[in-house]
């Protein structure tokens, strides 16, 4: 049986690639994504996140190989200095271009949905530039336009900390995501600017008031690239049923997150005691509530603790088999695997 193509709505791989780190082109034993393991698992591309760490973080120790990050996030992290964030964002952007440039045509940065379709037909891996947290965006949004020209096509307003645009929720907390204030006026301006320029707005990591401000402000579908169902696992990073209904009503999309702590009702993050069957539980719950056209995959590879029976991108066929055993036919699997992401990109990007 041929592999179902999978486009991943979110990963943190780029932070672990480069000089002194892993190679993207050699099959590794650490982390979750490299090109050989992507090919093994049917991963055709994904949204590669630019993420700006806290100044005291050792990024290589944060879940690069399924290491639990909950213990370091007892509360919301403080805002970042703009210069710090900007420098880190530029470094990661350069890494993405270096990967594409060193790939001999095997990897390409995508700017349109047709780029992804072309790459699928040509066996080229699609790298979409995402920014997880707008900490490296200036208040006047001058950097947003040139980042768009550099290939930025999706933007999460916050990570799990506040910035000038909105408030993120702490990873550790469980219960309601109704924590803190909504979007600032700058945040609402950012949403409108992204709508106009053709950058998809990502609501994952955003608190509930900020989520509803995006709903009220945005003219585009509501998207959460890597979030699950709060009804099944009450992490504040997961979406309530009311939020899921808003995604449905906007013809939006939810990408299912594979992180153990966001899959389990008890929030426990030990991969050995967590099965990929819980990914299927969340996907089916959300699909039953808002429709199979509005759910996809957003792994959080290289940024979270993966279920022990999934491990990395090479294990994705096991997830597809689980979904097939749970009643999804090939048409539904193709929607979940990549077609729903292409639909959303068509609706949010300037083609």
N, C-alpha and C positions, 0 to 999 in steps of 0.2 A: 504494500500500500504506500503510495507516495506521500511525502510530508506535506502537511498543511502549512502554507507560507504564513509567517507571523511577523507583523510589524509591532515593535514594542513601544508603548506610549511613554515610558520613562525608565532611564537607567542613569547610574552615576559612574559609569565605567571610565570616562575620560580623566577623572581625578587620579586614577591608578595606572595610567599609561604614560610612558615617556622615559626620558633619561633617568636611569637609576630605579626605574619601576618596571612594570610588566610590558611586554611587547604585545601589540594588537595583532600581530601577524603570526605568532607562534602559539601553539596550543599550550596553555599553562595549567598548573595544578592549583593555583591560587585564584581567588576571585570568581567571577561568574561569566564574563563575556570576553571572548577574543574571536578573531575571524574563523579559525578552524572549528571552535565549538559552536559558533553561530551557524555555520554550514551544516554541522551534524544535526542540529536541532530544528532546522528549517527557519531560522531567524533571518529575515531578509533586510532588516534595518530597524531603526528606532530613533526616538527622541533622546539625544545625548545631552545630559544636563551640565551646564556651567553652574557650579555651586561654590559659594564663597564661604570658607570655614571660619569658625571663631578663631581669634588669634592664638588661643592656647590649645587648639586641637592638633593632634597628630593624625592627619588624614589617613595614613596607612594603617592606623590601629582601629579605625572606625568601620567595622563590618565589611572589610575587603574580602573576608573569607567566611562570611556568616557569623561574624562576631556581633554580639548583642550590643546595641547602642542605647538601650533604654536607661541603663544605670548612669550614663553621663548626662541625661536630660531630666533632672529632677524638676526643673522649672524652665520657663521660657528663657532662651538666651537673650542677652542684651543686643541692641542695635549695633551694626557695624559702621566703622568709619568709611566714608565713601572712597577715599583714596586706597585704603586696604582692599576693599571689595573690587574696585576697578582694576587694580593691578592683577589680582587673582583671576578675574574674569578674562582679561586679555591673555594671560598665560594659557588658560584652558582653550580659548578660541584658537590660539596659535597651534596648540596640540592637535586640534581637530583638522586644521588645514594641513599639518604635517602628516597626519595619518593618510589623508586623501592623496597628498602629493607623493608619498612613499609607496603607494599601493599598486603601482603599475596598472592603474585603471580598474582595480578590483573594488575600490571604495570611492564613492562620490558624495559630496555635500549636495543636498537637495533644497530647492527653493520653491518648487511647484509640485502639485500632485502628479502632473505628467512626468516630472523627473523620476518619481518613484515608480510609476508604471513602466517607463522606459527601462529603468534599472532592473525591475523584475524580469522583463523579457530578455535582458542582456546579462543576467547573472552578476549584476553589480550590487554591492551592499550599499544601502542608502543610509546616510548619516544626516539626520535633521538636527539643527542647532536649537537647543532649548536653554532657557535661563531659569534656574530654580531660585526665585527671590530676586526682586528688582533693586537690590542693594547697590548695584553698579550702574544704576540709571540715575542721572541727575534730576533735580527738581524741575528744571526747565524742559526736560525730555530731549535735549539736543543729542544725547548719545543714542537715543532710541532709533533715530532715523539712520544713522550710519551703521549701527549694529544690524538693522534690517538689511542694509546694502551688503553687509558682510555675511548675511545668511540667516540671521535670527528669525525664526518663524513661530516660536511659541515661548510664552513667558508666564511663569508663576509669580504672582504679585509678591508673595512672601514665602520664606521658609519658616521654620518653627521659632520665629522671633519677630518682634516688630521692626518696621522700617518707616520711612516717611510716607509710605503709601497705604499701609494697612498693618494688621496684627496677625501673626501666626499663632497656632496653638502648640503647646508643648507636646512632645512625643510621648512622654510618660503618662500623662493624665488620661483617666478613663471617665466616661460619662458624656455629658452634653458638650458639643463644640461651641456652645454659646458662652464664649469667654472673651472679654475685652471689647473695645470699641470697633466700629465698622471702618470702612475706607475713609481716609482723609479726602479733602477736596483734590489734593494731588493724585490720590489713588483713583478717583473717579475720572480725572483728566487722563490718567494713564490708560484706563480701560477704553475710553473713547478714542484715544490716539492709536491704540493697538487695533481697534475695529477699523479705523480709517486706513491705516497703513498696510494691514493684512498680516497681523501677528495674532495667533490664537492665544486667548487668555486662559490660564490654568488656575482652577480654584482649589486644587489640592494644597494642603497646609494652611489655608485661609480659615479664620474663625467664622462662626455662623453669621454674625452681623455683617462682616465683610462679604460673605457669600451672597447675602440678600442684596447688598449694595451693588454687586456685580450684576445680579439678576435685573435690578431696577435700571442700571446704567447701560448695560451692553445691548447692542443691536444684533449680536451674533449668538449662536448656540452656546449653552453653558457646558463647560468641559471640566472634568476632574481627571487628570491623567493617571493618577495612582492612588486611588481611594477605594474603600470597601463599604460594606453595609453596617452601620452602627447598630442595627437591630440584632445582628449576629455576633458582633464583637464591638463592645461599646468604647472603643478608643475615640478620643476627640478628633483624631485624623479621619475617621470614617463618617460617612454621610447619613443623616437621619432620613427616615422615609419621606418627610416633607421636602427635604433637599433633593432627594431622588426624583420626586414628582416634578420639581421645578426643572430638573435636567430633562425629563421626559417632555414637559410642556414646551421647552425651547428647542426640541429636536436635537438635544445635545448628546453627550457621551460620558460614560464612566469607564476608566481603565482600571482593571482589578489589580491590586497590589499583592505581591506574594509574601510580604513580610509576616513572619510567624505571629508577631505581636498584634498585628492588625487583622489576623485571620481567626485567632482563638478568642473565645468568650472570656477566658481568664487573663488574657493579655500576656501569657507566658511566651517567651521567645526562644526556647530551646529547640533547635531544628530536629534533634533526634526524637522528640516527642510530638512533632507536628507533621501532618501529611498533606500532600498536594490536593487531597480530596476536599480540604477546606477551601482551597481556591475555587474549586467547582461549586461548593456550597454558596459562596458569595456571588459568583457569576450567575448562577441559576436563580438565586433570590432576586438579584437586581433585574435580570432579564424578565422574570415573571412579573415584576412590578412595573417596569418601564418599557419593555420590549427588547427583543433580541437585536434589533438594529441600533440599540443605544448602549451596548456594553462591548468592551474590548479588553485588551490586556495592557497593563502598565506595571511591569514586573518590580521595579525598584532594584534590579540587579546591581550588584556592587555598591549598594547603599543600605542593605538590609539583610536580616537573617532569613535564609531560604529554607523551606521544608526539606527534611533530610532525604526524602525520596524524589526530590526535584534536583537539588544541588546547584545546577548552573544551566546555561543556555542549551547545552547538549541534551539535557533532560526534557526539553519541551515536548517531544513526541509523547512522553508519558502523560503529560497534562492533556494533550489532545485526545489520547486514548481514554482517559478518565471522563472527559466531557462527552465523548462518543458513547461510552458505556452508560452515561447518565441520560442519554436520549437525544443528544444533539446530532443532527445529520450533517453531511458534508457541506451543504449550503449554509447551515448555521455556523459551522466551524470556520468557513471562509469569511463570513461576516465578522465573527469574533477575532479571527486571526489577523485580518488586514483590511477587509472591505469597509468596515465601519470607520476606521481611521481615515481612509481615503475620502469617504463621504464628508467627514468633519473638516478635513483640510480643504476640500473643494468649497466648503461653506465659509471658511474663516480666512483663507489665504487669498491674496490677489493673484490670479492665474495669468 
